[in-house]
């Protein structure tokens, strides 16, 4: 019996000198990106209609300085910046996962229809479940508070279900029908059109107030996120990140093909299902609380790939940081350009993402 061969799960190979040198440079790049994000965050809190010195911002964050500055920082600007960083982190990680698991550089929550599915679910909750009837009132009676919490969770649950429905359809087409990566993008375009048509149909049956609320939800804007909503997105994204960072080598093996990954001991079906489930949850929650932020999940992973290469052990954190940084820059520019913060951040990400999307289509056609 001892002479019989045994099957063992392959372990990652020992790193060579070249990889160690590259890993050192990648870590330095990640540290620089984190520091850059912190500096831009502080500068963003200092900029606006009420100009502040960065040093005043730092003192306000520690509860020091004038009361007016602390109020502006802690109650207005800090929640918005935190929402931008967390939402960008969530969408950047979600986009990278979809690109890797579906082996398609054009995959993202927006191009696959997951964002539109989540928006459809949120619109359904607002119009047919009356979840958005109270809006964001400053003071609640006991009855209003119960109704508001009901609406809060109804929109979140329905948005997640809409995102999961779109993601499940994509996975079913990829697994059962064995569609090519290009066909999956076409399927995503079809799903986007379907959910968009469904959203318009829902609005046809809504009242003026419900339609206005539903349309407002579809705008990509991080200004309306509360601390509770940002904390919920952060918790889901943090748990997903912890799981995925431990699967970095498995994701690298998946790049070589399903057969190669299987031969290295990777459970491809479980990895793909779990990864798409987490990506859908992150994208659905980000859309439910912040609206449709187009192309950020496509843009952030590609920039991270250009900086650090395809190794997911460094690409995963870089995509998270890059997503937060890009959304923070877009929100800051939109806030300063308008003055009142009325310019939806989703408009700016569309302007950035659309040219990249076209460029990837052109390059894909040439290859």
N, C-alpha and C positions, 0 to 999 in steps of 0.2 A: 504493500500500500504506500510505503514511503517513496517509491520510485515513480508514482503517478504524478503527472504535471499538475500544477495548481495555477489558478487564475488569480492574479493580484492587480489591484488598481495601480496604474502607473503614477508615479510622483513627478512633479516638475523637475526638469534637469537642473543640475548644479549650475549656478551662474558663472559665466566666464568673466575675464578681465574687461573685455569690451562692454559687456552688459552692465557691470558694476560702475564703469565710468559713465555710461549713459544714464544709469539710474541716479547717480549723484547729480548730474546736470538736471535731470527731470525734477528731483526734489528741490533743487535751488529755484527752478522755474516756478514750481508750485508755491514755494514760500514767497517769492516775489509777487505772484498774483494775489496771494492772500493779503500781503501788506498793501498792495495797490488798491485792493477792494476796500480795506479799512480806511486808507487815506481819502479815497473818493467818497466814501460814506460820510466821513467827518466834514469834508468840503461841501457835500450835498446838503447836510444839515445846516450849514452856515449860509447857504445861498437861498434867495427867495425875496418876496416882497419886504420881509423884515430881515435885513442883512445882519449877520452876526460874525464875529471873529472866531476862527477855528478854536482858539484857546478858550473862548467863552463857551463854545460847544462842549469841549472836554470837561470844563468845570460843571456845566449843567448836567452832564451825564452822571456825575458823581454827587449830584444834589447840592452843588455850590453855586454861587453867583446870584444874579438878580432873579426875582420870581417870574418876571415877564419872559426872560430868556428860557428859563426852565419850563414854563408852560408851553412855549412854542416848540421847544425841542421834544419834550416828553409826550405831549398830547397830540401834536400835529405831524411833525417831521419824522420822528423816530419810528412810529408805527408804520408809516408809509414806506420808509427805507427798509425796515425789517420785512415787510410784505414783499417788496421787490426782490430782495435777496433770497428769501425762502421760495417764492414762486419761480424765480429764475433757476434756482438750484433744482427744484422739482422737475421743471420742463426740460432742462438740459440733460438731466439723468434719464428721464423718460425717453427723450429723442435718441440718445446714444444706445439705450437698450433695444429700441425698435430697429435701429439700423443694424445692430449686431445680430439680433435673433432672427430677423427676416432677411439678413444678408443683402440689404438694399440701402445705398447711401441716401436715397430720397425719402426714406421712412421718417416719420415724425408724428406726433399726436394730431397735428393739423392736416398733413397730407393724407393720412390714413382715415380721416373722418372721425377720430375719437373725440376731438375737441367739439366738433359739430354735434356728435351724439350726446355729449355731456350738456351742451347748450340746449338741445332739444329736451332732455330730461328736466333741466332747470325750468324751461318755459312751460312744460307740462305741469310741474308742481305749482308754478306761479298762477297759471290761468285756471286749471281744473281743480287744484287742491287749495286755491286761495292762500298759497304760502307766502306771497309777497304783499299782502294787503296792508300790513302795518308799516313797511319800510324800515327806516332807521330813526324811530322816535327817540327823543332825548329822555323822556320820562315814561314809565309804564305803570299802569295799575296792575293789580295781581292778575286779573283776567287777561289783560293785554300781554303781560309777560309770558303767560302760558301759551297764548296764540303765537307770539313771536318765536318762542323756542320750537313750537310745532313747525312753523314755517322754515326756521333755520335748518332743522334736521330733514324736513321733507325735500327741500331744494337739494341738499347735499346727497341724500340717498337717491333721489331721482336722477341727478346729474351723474352719479357713479354708475347707476344702472344703464344709462344711455351710453356712457363711455365703454362699459363692459360689453354691451351689445355690439357696438362697432368693433371692438377688439376681438370678441368671440367670432364674429363673422369673418374677419381677416384671417384668424387662426384656422378656422374651418376650411376656408378656401385654400390656404397654404398647405394644410395637412391632407385633406380629403381629395381635393382636386389637383394638388401638386402644381399650382400655378407658378409661373416664372416671377422673378422679382419685378420685372416691368409690368406684368399683369396685375400684381398686387397693388401697385400704385394706381392703375386704372380702376381697380376695385375700390380703392380708397376715394378716388374722385367720384365714383358712382354713389358711394355711401354718403359722402359729403353733400352731394346734390339731394339725395333722398332725405337726409335729416334736415337740411335747409328748407326743403319743400314742406316737410312736416311741421317745422317751426312756424313757417308762414301760415299754414293751415290752422295751427293752434291760435295764432294771433287773430285770425279772422273771426273766431268765436269769442274772443275776449273783450272786455270793456276797455275804455280808453285808459283807465288807470292801470289795468293789468297789462295792456300792450306796452305802455310806457315803461313799466317795471321790467317786463321781459326783454325789451330792447335795451334797456340800461344794463341788464345782466350780460348781454352779449358783447358789450363794449369791453375791451381789454383795459382795465384801470385798477391799479393797486391801491388807490386812495381810499376806497370804501372798505377795505379789509380791516376788521377789528383784531385786537390781540388774541381773542379766542379763536378766530378763524385762522390766523397766521400760525398759532400754536398747533392747531389740528393738522394743518398741512405739513408743518415742520416735524411733528411726531411721526406721521406716516412716512415722510421722506427720509427721516433719520433711520427708522427701522429698516426701510428698503435699502438704504445706502449701506448699512451695517451688513446686511445679508449679501449684497452684491459685491462689496469690497472683498469679502471672503471667497468670492467665486471669480475673481479676476483671471486666474489661470485657466479656469474652465471656459470662460468667454474667449480667451485667446485661442484655446484649442478648437473652439467652434468656428473660428475664422478659417481654419484649414479644411472645413467640411464636416458633415455629420459623421461620415464613416471614420474619419481620422479621430474625431473627438470620442466616438464610441470605443475605438481601439485603445484610447488613452484612459478609459475608465470613467468618462463623463456621461451621466444620464441625460442625454440630449432632450428627450421629451419632457422630463421634469423641469430641467433648466429653462426650456423655452416657455413652457406653460407658466411656471412661477414668475419668470421675468416679465412676460407680457401682462400677467395679472398685476404685478407691482407697478409696471409702467402705466397701465390703464388707470389704476387707483390714483397715482400721483397726478396724472394729466386731468382726470375727472375732477378731483378736488381743487386743483389749481383753477380750472375753468369755472367750477361752481362758485368760487368765492371771488374770482378776479376777472371773469369773462374770457372771451377767446383772444389769446395772445398769439398771433399768427407767426409761424416760421421760427420762433425762438428755439424750439426743440430740434430744428434742422440746422440752424446757424451755429449754435454753441458747440455741438460735438465736432463739426468740421473744423472750426477754428482751433479747438483743443487738439485735434488730430494733426493739424499743421504744426503745432507747437511741440508736441511730445511724441508723435508717432502712434502706432496702433496698439501698443501694449496697454491692456485694460487696467493693469495694476496702477498705472499713472493716468491713463486716459479717463477713468471714472471720476476721480476727484477733480481733474482739470475741467471736465465738462460741467460738473456742478458749480465750480467757481466761476467759469466763464459764463454760464447761464445767468447767475446772479449778477455778475458784473455788467453784462450787456443790458439786462433789464433795468438795473440801477441807472446806467448812463442814459438809456432811452427815457426813463421816467423823469430824471433830472432835467434833461433837455426839453421835454414836453412841458414840464412845470415852469421852467424859466421862459420858454418861447411864448407861452400864452399869458403867464402872469398869475392866472387864477387856478392853474392846474386842471383846466378843462379839456386839454388835448389828451385823448385816450392813448395809452402807451401802445396798444395794439396796432395803431396806425403807423407808428414809427418802426415797430418790429416788422411790419409788412413791407415797408419801404426798404428795409435792410435785407429781409429774407427773400423777397421776390426776385431780385437780380441773381442771388446765389442759386436759387431754385432753377432759374433758366440756364445759368452757366453749367450746373450739374447735368441738366437734361442734354445740353449741347455736347458736353464732354462724354457723357454716356453714349450718345449716338455715334461718336467718332470711334469709340473703343470697340 
